[in-house]
């Protein structure tokens, strides 16, 4: 699933693929608003820690599978 995190006062965003479910990501974002920082892992095992005060938005993409073969 694709995740994009917009950072306040920055033109760039953090974008990565995650093996976490959309529900897990949503719960982590909501918990981050109280705890002070958001921690998420990507599909390659890297960990992203973002201060919650700097988060402008979090976009949680749908889980999409790759299509193999020809599309009719």
C-alpha positions in Angstrom: 0.0 0.0 0.0 1.2 3.5 -0.8 1.6 6.1 2.0 2.3 9.8 1.5 3.1 12.1 4.3 3.0 15.9 3.7 5.3 18.0 5.8 4.4 21.5 6.9 6.5 24.3 5.3 8.1 21.8 2.8 7.4 21.3 -0.9 8.4 17.7 -0.7 6.5 14.8 0.8 7.6 11.4 2.2 6.3 8.6 0.0 6.8 4.9 0.4 5.2 1.4 0.2 4.2 -0.3 3.4 3.3 -3.8 4.3 1.1 -2.6 7.1 -2.7 -2.6 6.7 -4.6 0.6 6.2 -6.2 0.1 9.6 -2.8 -0.2 11.3 -1.5 3.0 9.6 -4.6 4.9 10.5 -4.3 3.8 14.2 -0.6 4.8 14.1 -1.5 8.3 12.7 -4.2 8.9 15.3 -1.9 7.8 18.1 0.9 10.0 16.8 -1.3 13.1 17.3 -1.2 12.4 21.0 2.3 11.0 21.4 4.2 13.6 19.5 5.7 11.5 16.7 4.6 9.1 13.9 6.5 5.9 13.4 5.9 3.7 10.3 7.8 0.9 8.6 8.1 0.5 4.8 8.0 -2.7 2.8 11.9 -2.9 2.7 12.3 -2.7 6.5 13.2 1.0 6.8 11.6 3.0 9.7 10.3 6.5 9.3 9.8 8.8 12.3 8.1 12.1 11.8 7.3 14.7 14.5 3.5 15.0 14.6 3.8 18.8 14.8 5.2 18.8 11.3 2.6 16.6 9.7 0.4 18.4 7.2 -1.5 15.4 5.9 -1.2 11.6 5.6 -2.5 9.9 2.5 -3.2 6.2 2.8 -3.5 4.5 -0.6 -5.4 1.4 -1.4 -3.9 -2.0 -1.5 -3.5 -2.7 -5.2 -2.0 -5.9 -6.7 0.0 -5.8 -9.9 -1.8 -7.1 -12.9 0.1 -9.7 -14.9 -0.7 -10.3 -18.6 -2.8 -8.5 -21.1 -5.8 -6.3 -20.2 -8.8 -6.9 -22.5 
